[in-house]
Amino acid sequence: MIDVNTMAVEETVPLGFTPGYAAYNASADELWVSDSDSGAAVYFQRTGNQWTKKGSIPTGSGAHAIAFTRDGGKAYITNQLAGTVSVIDVAAKSKLKDIAVGDKPNGIAIRD
């Protein structure tokens, strides 16, 4: 975690894997990190003064970018090697579907 005003490192979160992308879901107070090697989104919750891994959700090969809907109810995750975007139900922690999008989807933005 970096303080954007001072650019100082405030906290380091041990992951146990090489991260692709990180996104914070304020509605669920969760930190989500993509694990491209395992094709999953790993989610963490704040426990005391540290982030604790709570679980992972299989997405697709090469999981990368993560974006949440405005209400935080759904997550969209690009899967670069699978050529898909996974739609995740955040509360249920389950994949609803994959959308085929073509070769190597990278970034993602949601427009409400």
C-alpha positions in Angstrom: 0.0 0.0 0.0 1.4 3.4 -1.0 0.4 6.8 0.4 -0.3 8.7 -2.9 0.5 12.0 -1.2 4.0 11.1 -0.1 4.7 8.1 -2.3 5.8 6.2 0.8 5.2 2.5 1.2 2.7 2.2 4.1 2.2 -1.6 4.1 3.2 -4.7 2.2 0.8 -7.6 1.7 2.4 -11.0 1.5 0.7 -12.9 -1.3 2.5 -16.1 -1.9 2.1 -15.7 -5.7 3.1 -13.2 -8.4 0.3 -10.6 -8.7 -1.1 -9.4 -12.0 -3.4 -6.7 -10.8 -4.9 -5.4 -7.5 -8.2 -3.7 -6.9 -10.0 -2.6 -3.8 -13.8 -3.2 -3.4 -15.0 -0.5 -1.0 -18.5 -2.0 -0.8 -17.1 -5.3 0.5 -14.0 -3.8 2.2 -11.9 -6.4 0.3 -8.7 -6.3 -1.6 -8.7 -8.5 -4.8 -5.5 -9.6 -6.5 -5.3 -11.5 -9.8 -3.1 -14.6 -9.8 -2.4 -15.3 -13.5 -0.4 -18.5 -12.8 -3.4 -20.1 -11.1 -6.1 -18.4 -13.2 -7.9 -17.0 -10.1 -8.9 -13.9 -8.2 -7.6 -14.0 -4.6 -9.5 -11.8 -2.1 -8.3 -10.5 1.2 -10.1 -8.8 4.1 -8.7 -6.6 6.8 -8.2 -8.4 10.1 -6.9 -6.1 12.8 -4.0 -4.3 11.2 -3.3 -6.6 8.3 -4.9 -8.1 5.2 -5.8 -11.7 5.5 -6.4 -14.1 2.6 -10.0 -15.3 2.7 -10.2 -17.3 -0.5 -9.9 -17.4 -4.3 -12.2 -17.7 -7.2 -11.2 -19.6 -10.4 -11.5 -17.3 -13.4 -9.5 -18.3 -16.4 -6.0 -18.8 -17.7 -3.9 -15.6 -17.4 -6.2 -13.7 -15.0 -5.3 -10.1 -15.0 -7.3 -6.8 -14.8 -10.1 -6.4 -12.2 -13.0 -3.9 -12.2 -16.0 -3.7 -9.9 -19.4 -2.4 -10.7 -20.3 0.9 -8.9 -22.3 -1.0 -6.2 -19.5 -3.5 -5.8 -21.8 -6.4 -6.5 -20.0 -7.8 -9.5 -16.4 -8.1 -10.6 -15.1 -8.4 -14.2 -11.8 -10.0 -14.6 -9.8 -10.3 -17.9 -8.2 -13.6 -18.6 -5.4 -12.9 -21.1 -4.5 -16.5 -22.1 -8.2 -17.7 -22.2 -9.4 -14.7 -24.3 -12.3 -14.2 -21.9 -13.7 -11.9 -19.2 -15.1 -13.6 -16.1 -18.2 -12.1 -14.4 -18.0 -12.7 -10.7 -20.8 -12.4 -8.1 -18.9 -10.7 -5.3 -21.2 -11.7 -2.4 -21.4 -15.4 -3.4 -17.7 -15.5 -4.4 -18.6 -17.4 -7.6 -18.2 -17.1 -11.3 -21.4 -16.4 -13.1 -20.1 -16.7 -16.6 -17.2 -16.1 -19.0 -17.5 -13.8 -22.0 -15.4 -14.5 -25.0 -13.7 -11.3 -26.0 -10.8 -12.2 -28.3 -7.0 -12.4 -27.9 -5.2 -11.3 -24.8 -7.7 -8.9 -23.1 -5.7 -6.7 -20.8 -7.3 -3.7 -19.0 -10.9 -3.2 -18.3 -13.2 -0.3 -17.3 -16.9 -0.3 -16.4 -19.1 2.5 -17.5 -22.4 2.9 -15.7 
